Amino acid sequence: MKDWKIYTKTGDKGQTSLLGGKRVLKSHLKIDVYGTIDELNSFVGLLMDQPMKQHYHEILLLIQNHLFVAESIIAADEGSDKYPLPKLTVDDILMLEREIDSMNEHLPNLNHFILPGGHPSVSLAHVCRTVCRRGERLIVSLSEVAQVDDVVIQYFNRLSDYFFVLARALGNDAGVKDRIWIAHK
């Protein structure tokens, strides 16, 4: 078996390869998009390290897998058709909607904007939400210059909603009330 090394030195001049072999600068929009998705996936892992219901862990693990799918979709370029890539589907979006609806059934009505915080799990869920929103913005920017499946954009839009409701659910489970925003004049 050949020794595998993490360093290849092929990126030492600021370039990397897309799936398909095309070399691009590491500042390329596709790299920024899937780098942000990777960052989100790392924060989801950190969120999973918090105490929470097993069901949340299972859904977050599924989400981590979906994020890897999204990264591969974004990284695909000319020549990548020889690689069988997984897809995000409408069913993946519907799963998020079911989870959001299920959590919302047990939460107090929301009549104010919420400030992140109050508990480490709540704060991390909000970090996931905001990184997800940044990823969504980057995906939309990419869609202006390259083909991006609408399901990917929809998935990230729904995923940020999921993290918002999960933050509230985690706070509720921990006995922490939402921190409401009150505008001071």
N, C-alpha and C positions, 0 to 999 in steps of 0.2 A: 504494500500500500504506500502510495506517495505521501510524503509529509505535506500537510496543508498549512500554510502560513496566513495569518490574518493580514499581513501587509504585502502588497503587491508592487508598490512603488509606481504603479501606473497613474496614480492621481497626484504625483508630486509636482506637476506643473499646473494644477488647478482644473484638471479635466476628469471626467468620469464617463462611464458607459451607460446608456439607456438599455433597456431590455430589447435586444435586436442588434446591439453592437455599436450603434452610432455614438461617437464621442462628442460630448458637450462640456461647456464650462460648468463648474460646480455652482455657479451663480445662475444657471439656466432656470427658468420658471418651473419646469417639471421637477427639477431637483429640489427647489424651494417647496413645492407642493408636497412631494412625498417625504421630504425631510420633516415638514410640519406634521404630517400624519404620523410619522415615526415618533416624533416628540409627544404627540397625543397618546400614542400607544404606550409609551413609557409612563406617562402620568396615569393612564388607566391601570397599569401594573401597580403603581404606588397606591392608587385608590383601593385596589383589590387587597393590598396588605393591611388595610384597616379592618377593624372588627365590624362585621355586618352579616345580615342574613345570608345563608348559603345560596338562596335563589339569586340574590344580587351578584354574588361571585360567578354563578353559572352564566348569567346574562352578560356580565362584563368580559368573561372569557370568550364568549361568542362574539362580542363586539371587537375584542382584540383580533380575532381571526378575520372578521370583516375588514378591519383596518389594514391588515396585511394584504387582503384581496384588493382593496382600494389602492394601496401602494403599487402593487404589480400592474394594475390597470393604468395608473398614471405613468409608470416607468416604461410602459410598452411604447415602441416606436416602430418605424419601418423595419421589417425583417423579424418582428416579434411574432408573426403569425405562425412560425414553426414551433412556438411554445404554447401548449394548451393552458390558457389562463382561466382561472375561476372568474365568476361574475358576481356582482351585487345584483339582487333582484328586488322586485316589488314586494315579494314575501319578506325580505329582510327589513324593509321599511314598515310593513304591516306589523311585524313582530315588535318593533320599537313602539309603534302606536299602541299596541295591546298592553305593553309594559307600562307606558305612560298612563294610560287609562286606568290600569289596575292600581298603580301607586296613588293616583289622584283620588280614587274612591276613599282613601283613608286619611286624606289631608284636609286641613281646614281650608275654607274658601280663601282665595287670594284677592285682596282688594287694594294692595299697595305694591310698589316696587320693593324688591328684597335686596338687602346688602349681603354680600358673601360673608361667611364666617359664622362663628358661634360654636364650632366643633371641628376638629381636624378633618373628619370625613366629609363634612359639609363643605369646608374650604377646598379640599382636593376635588370634589365633584364640580365646584365652580371653576377651578383651574382647568379641568377637563372641558367644561363648557366653553370657556373663552378660547382655549387653544383650538377646539373644534370649530368655533366661529371663524377664527383666523384661517384655518384650513379651508373652510367653505369659501371664504372670500378669495383665497388664492386659486381654488378650483374654478370659481366663476371667472377670474381673470384669465386662467388658462383656457377656458372654453371660448374666450374671445379670439384666440389665436390658433387653437387646435381643437380637434374633435374630442369632446368629453361626453360620455353617456349621461343623459339626464338623470338616470337612476342614482349615479354617484352624487350629483348635486343634491338631489332630494334626500338621499340617505344622510348626508352630513347636516342638512337643515333639520331633519328629524332627530338626529343623534344629539345635537346641541340642546334640543328641547328635552330629550331623555335625561341628559345630565342635569338640567335645571330641576326637573321634577325629582330625580334621584337625590339631589342635594337636599331638597325639602323632606323627602322620605327618610333619608338618613338622620336628619335633624330630629324629625318626629320620633323615629325609633329610639334616639338617644335622649329624648325628653327635652330637646332644645327648641325653643320657639323661633320662628322666622324673625330675622332682624329686618324690620321694615324701614324703608327710607322715608324720612319726613323732611320736606324742603324747609329750610330755615330762611326767613326773609330778613 
